[in-house]
Amino acid sequence: MKLGTIFALAFGVFLVLPNLKMPGLTKFIDGSGPVVAGKLFPFCFITIACGAISGFHTLISSGTTPKIITRESYSRSIGYGAMCLESLVAIMALIAACTLDPGVYLSMNVKGDPAATIAKINSIGYPVSVDQMNQLARMTGEKTLFGRTGGAATLAVGMASIFSKVVGNRWLDLWYHFAIMFEALFILTTLDAGTRVGRYLLQDVLGNIWKPLGDTRNVSANVFASLLVVAGWGYFLVQGVRDPLGGINSLWPLFGIANQLLAAIALCLATTVILKMQLAPSVEVTGPPTPAIRWRHPAFALITLLPLTWLLAVTLTAGYQKIFDPDPRIGFLEQAKSLRTKMPDLEKTLVAAKQSVDAQAISSAENALATTRTLRFNNQLDAVVAALFMVLVVAIFLISLGEWFLLLAGRRLAKLCESKPVWLPESALVEGRPATLMGIITIGLALLRHLSGESELERTAARACTAAQCVCSDKGGASVTLLPPTEREQRQRAYVQNAEQRFSKPNRCC
């Protein structure tokens, strides 16, 4: 469904040829934008967090994909094809968002009162009105589109407008809710895969502390690790929902930084593997034949080392600015500091409101103080998390750098595996061969036998025959010989047993 929707959107773009109303460059490249603060460099590269490279996909490709493919050669088409499709998703999302009026786009992504939001957007040179936003909300079947931060609503409106134009400017509300459902499905499947991989990684770590926790076949250990992972991302999800600014100002840069740093870890690993492949001695390995490498040169490691250098420079710069920038709109710590200076005045206002016994004033003062405390804590937490990510990635890079120098200096043997390879049996590779006509006919006949119940009948008869061939049974020291039933009797009993099991209760597949 996901790929089908993206391809349908691409087809709709070529069919409709929508005008991109968002200018190619705006004055917001200096960091004065109302949605995401920060200059074009480096924040563009952590705001558009997926596309040509994505750290999340490295987790999936290392933790899930190898477990479900039968040939190593499939990984190239799967990995490269997945990133090409991810780039297509990013391009389609940009096109869908840029087809909206800039005033509408900004009004949807700025948190605040509708009237104040409209005044703010108009003051920066993008005309929009409350009536225009309300009319668009009615056409999409929403109560309001103000303050719909995070990008989901803007992408849905952009997709819906393109699909609506394909069918003659009709059913905008239908296409809008279809796009919302598509995004929800996209997010849910992403969380499912991410939670599974996170559980694997967490159990690998916990297994070093207590061995039973690392057993992925243990249901209790799986449930415990899953709860920890869900609690981790669930906490940040709740934090974003409760954030008075919608969470987009803090959580999205944090997500972009984490995603790109994961990609940097993957590039460190890839650089190490390429170096070992080029520097490994030519030794015969027992197992299936492998193609020999014709050219052996460490320069091939530049294929991943150069992108790694760029990625670390951009992401670490953005992370440093998000933590220590003196502008409170950018730096987590500076914003927490500015919020702390406001708290004494808010506390005095609350005390004065309680003395005046004005219920409305008390409620307003309490909300203002609670909002400030929430924003301050969120910024402090985001600063700690971003700093932890950066420190860990820098440590991994330094360890990798030492490994590269040892390999190049010949002081460490280039071993390509930590343990001996385990080759798949020939039977596990049968599905990778081209299907033949006789093979298809055989599978079809086997499927008909299964659906008719004939195959289950034969299995039941065989089990009954095996049980009946127990030639003797010890009873009180006496040996009693059991005569096996005839073949006709076995089939009759098996038929009755299967019929009762099949028609007396629901027949489930699993």
N, C-alpha and C positions, 0 to 999 in steps of 0.2 A: 504493500500500500504506500509506503513512504517513497520508494523510488518511482512508483507510478504517478504519485501526486507531483513530484518534482519534474518528471518528464512532461506531464500534462501542463504544468505551469510554464515550462520552457516552450512547449508548442503554442500555448496561449500568447506568450510574449511575441513570438514570431508572427502569429496571426493578427494580433491587435496592434502591434508596434506602438506601445504606449509612450507618451512623452515623459521624460525624466524631468520632473519639476524642481527637484533639488539641484542647486547649482553645483558644478564640479568642485569649486573651491569657495569657501566662505571665509568671513573674517574670524570664524571660530577656530581657525588653525593656530591662533595665538594662545589658545587655552581659555577663552572667555565664553565658551559655549554654555547654554543653560542646562544641558542634560548631563554630559560627562566633562568634567574639568580636566585640563591638561592639554599640552601642545600636541600637534599632529605627530611629531616624533618625540617620545617613543610610544605614545598612548594608542595610536592607531593599531599597533601590532599586538596589543593585549586586549583591545576592545573587540576587534574582529579576531576572535580567539581560535577559530578553526578555518579550514580551507586547505592551503597547500601543505600545512603541517599541523598535527594535533597530538598533544600528549596523551589524551584519553584513548585515541586509537592505538597508540603504542601498547597500552595496557591490554587492550582487547586482542591485538595481534600477537602478543607474547603469552597471554594467560588463557585465551579461549580458542583462537583460530587453530593453533597447532594440534589441539586435542580433537578437532573435528575434520581434519583433512587427512587423506590417505597417502598423498604423495607430496614430497617437499617442493616439487616443481610447481604445484598449484599456488604456493604462497606468493609468487611474483605477480601473477594476474590478480589474485585476490587483494593483496596489499596495495599494488599500484592502482588497480581499478577502484578500490574503496576510496583512495585519496582523490582520484579524479572526480568521483561522484560527490565527495565532500566539498571539493572546490566548486562543483556545479551548484550544490545547495547554497553555498555562501554567495555565489553570483546571483542566483535567483532571489535570495533574501534581500540583497542590496537593491536589485531592480524593483522588487515589490515595494520596498520602503521608499525608494526615491520617486516612485510614481505618485505619491501623495503630495498634496500641497505642503510646503515647508511649515506653514502656520499650523496646519492640522497635525502634522507629525510632531512638532514641538509641543503643542498643547496636550497631546496624549502622553508625552513622556516627561512632563514637568509636574511635580507633586504640589498641590495647593488648592486654594479656593478657585472656582471657575472664573470669577470676575478678575481676581488678581492675576491668574494665569494668562488670561486674554490681554490684560493691560501690559504684562511683562513681555509677551511675545510680540505685540504690536510695537512696543518701544524699541525692539531690536531690529525692526524693519521687515517683519513678516506679517502681513494683514490676515486676520482671522476674527471671527465673531462668535458669540455664544450661540446665536441662532444657527450658524453654519455647523457648529459641533453638535448641537441638539438634533438637527435634521439628519446628520450622518448617523447619529446614535439610533434614531428611529428607523432608518433604512436598514441598519444592520441588526435590529432587534435587541439593542442594548438600552439600558436606562441612561447611561452616560458613558462617554469616552474620555472624560477628563481624568488625569492622574493615572492612566493605565501604563505605568512604568514597566520596564523590563523587556520591551520589544515584542512580546507575544501578540498584543492587540494590534500594533502597527503592522506587523507582518501579515496578520490575518486580514486586516482591512485592505492592504495592498494586494494580497492574493485574491481576495473576493472581488475587488474592482476589476482585475484582469479577467477572471472567470466570468464575471457579469457581462463584460463587454463582448466576450466571445458569443454569448447567447442573446445579444441584443439588449444590453443594459437591463436585464431582469434577474430576479432572485438574488439580490445582493445579500439579504439576510441568510439565505440558505448557504451560499458560498462562504460567508463569514463564519458561520458555526461549523461548517465542514472543515475550514482551515484551523479553527480552534481545536476541533477533535483531532485533526492531523498532528498539530503541535503537541497535544496532550499524549498521543500515542508515541510520538517521537521521544518525548521526555521520559515516559514510563519505561519504554524499552531500553533507553540509555541508562536509567537508574537501575534497572534489573541487571543489565550486563555489568555495570560498574560495581554494584553491590556484590555480585558473584566474584568478580576479580578481586575486589577489596577483601572479601572473606578469605580467598585463597592466600593473599599476601599476609593478612593478619594472622591466620592460622600458622603460616610458615614461621612468623616471628614468635607467636605464643608457644609453638612447639619446642622452641629452644628453652623456654622457661619451665614448661610442664609438658612432657611428651604427649599425653593423651589429647591435649588441645590442638596438636598439629595433625591429628588423624582426620582426614577429610571424609572418611567412611563412617565416622562416629556421628550419629544424629545430634546428640547433646552438644558436642563440640561445634558442629555446624550451626546449630541454633544460637549458641552463645556468641560465636563470632559474627553471625548475621545481625544479631541485636546490637552489638557494638558498632558495626559499620552503619546500620540504619540510624542509630542514635547520633552518630557523628554528622552525617549529611542532613539528618532531620533537624538537628539543632540549628545549623546554619540556615536551613530553610525557614524555620520559625523566626529566627533572627531577622531575616529579610522581610518576612510578612509583618512583623511587629515594628520594623524600622519606620519612623515617621516620614522619612523621605522615600519610602518604597523599596529600600535595599539596593537600588540600582547603582547608587553612587559609591557604595562600599563593596558589595558582594560581587558585582560584575568584574571590576578590575582585579579583585582577589581571585576570581575564577580564571580570568585570562592569564594572570601571572602563574598560577598553579599549572594550568594546562600547557603553557609554553615551557615551563621548567621541566615538566614531565617529558616533553619532546627533547629537551636538552639531555636528559638522562639517557633517553633512547639513542641519541646521536653519539654520546660517549661510549655506550655499549657497542654500537655499530662500528665506530672507529676502531675499537679494540679488536673486534672480530675480523675486520678487514685486514688489519695489520698482522694478526696471527695467521690468517689465510695466506698472506703473501710471504710471510717469513717462516712458515712451518716447513720442516724438512720433508722431502718426498719419501714417505714410508708407506709400504703396502698395508692396507687395512683390511682385515677379514670381514667379508660381507659383500653386498651387492656392488658391482663395478661402478666407480664414480669417474666422471670425465676429468682428465688431467688439466691443470691450469698451465696455459702456454706462457703467459707473461707473469713474472713475479717481481713486483716492485712496490715498495712502501708508498709511493706517490699515489696509489689508488685510494689510500686512506683520506686524501684531500676531498674526496667525493662527499664525505660526511663531516670532515673536520671544518671545512669552510662554512657550511650552514650552521654548525655548532658555534663557531666563533661569533657569527652574526646574531644568532639567537640568544646567546649569553649576554652579549653587549646590550642588545635592545631590552631584554626582559629584566636583567639586573638593574639597568638604568631606570626603567619604569618602576620596579619594585622599590628602589632606593628613594625615588621621588615620592611615591605613595606613602612612604613611612616618614621621611624627614623633610619634605618640602615645606618652606615657611608659609606658603599660601594655605590657609585653612580649608579652602575648597579642594585641595589636592592632598596634602599631607594628613595622614591619620593622627599623628601625635599633635600636630599643630591645631587641628580641629578639636581634639579632645582638650587641649589646653585652653582654647578660646571658650569652649563650653563650660569648663570649670570656673572661669572667671565670671560667667553669668549666673552661676548657681547661688551665690550669696544674695544678689538682688532678688532672685526669684523666691528664695526662702523668706526674705523680708516681706515681699509682696504677699506671700501665703499667710504669714503671721498677721499682717494688716487686714487681710480679707477675713480671717477668722475672728479678729476683734470687731470688725464691722457687722458680723453675723449676716453677711450677704451670701446666700447659697450659690448664686450664679458666679460671683467673684471667687468664692472658695473653689468651686469646681474648675474654673478657668485657670486659677493659680496652681492647683494640684496637677492638672493636665500638662501645663507648661513645664513644671518642675520634673514630672515623670518623663516627659519627652526629652528634656535635656539630659537627664541621667541615662536614659536608654541610648541616646546618640553618643554620649561620651563613652559608655562601656563598649558599645559596638566598635567605635574607632580604636579604642585601646586593644580590643581583642583582635581586630583585623591587622593591626600593626604587629602584634606578637606572632600571629599565624604567618603573615607574609615574611617576616624576618626569619622564622623557623624554616620555611620553605627555601629561602635563599641560602641560608647557612648550610642546609643539607645538600643542596645541589652543588654549591661551591666545593664542599668536602668531597663529593663524588667526582667532580671534575678534577680536583687535585690528585685524588687517588688514581684516576684514569691517566692523568698526565704522567705520574710516576711509572705506571705500568708501560706506557708508550716508550718512555726513555729506556727502560730496562730491556724491552723487546728490541728496540733499534740498536742498542749497544751490545746486544747478544748476551746479556747477563741473565736472561730468563728464557727458558725454552718455550717456544710458541706451541702450546697445547690447545687444541680446538674443542676439547670436551673435558668435562669434570669427571665423567664416568664413562665406562665402555658403552658404545652404542648398542641398542637393542633393535634389531631389524624386524620389521613386520613379516609375518608368514605370508606365503604366496596366496593363501585363501583370502587374506584381508585386502589384497590388491585386485581382486577379480572385478569389483564394481568400477574400477578405473579403466577397464578395457572397453572397446567399442562393442555395442550390442549387436548380436547377429539375429537373423530371422528365426532360426531354430531356438535360440535362447529366449526370444520374446514369446514364441509359441509355448515353450516349456513353462515359462513364468505364468502365462495366461491360464494354462491347464491346471497348474498348481493352485492358482488363485481360485479357480472354479471349484476344485476339490475342497479347498478350505471353506468357501462360502456355503457349499452344499452340506458340509459336515462330514464328508467321507474321510478326510484326513484325521479328524478327531476320533472318528469311529475306529479307525485302524490303530491309533495310538492307545485307545482304551482297551481294545482287544489284546494288543501286545502286552500291556501291563497286567491284564488278567491272566494271560498265559504264563508270564514270568512268575506271578505270585503262586499259580497253581502247580508249578514245577518244583515246589519245595517237597522233595520226595519223602521226608520224614519229619515227624514232630515228636519231641520228647514229652511224654506225659507219664509221670510217676515211674520213670525208668523203663517204660514200654515204648517201643518204636512202632508207630502207626504209619502205614504207607498210604499216601493220598493219590488217587488216580486222577490225572488231569482231564478236564472236560474236553469233549470233542470240539473241533474247529467250528462246527455249526452252532453248538451251544455257546461258545465264546462270543461269536458275533451276535447272537440273539441277546445275550446279557448286555453286551456293550451297546447295542442299539437301544435297548430299554433305558439303560443308565444315561446315555447321552440325550435321549428324548426328554426324560424327566428333568435333567439339568438345564436343557435348552429352553423348554417351554413352561416350566413351573416357576421360574423367577427371572428377573432382568438379566439379559446376557450382555455383560460389560466387556469392553476390550481390554481392560487393565484392572 
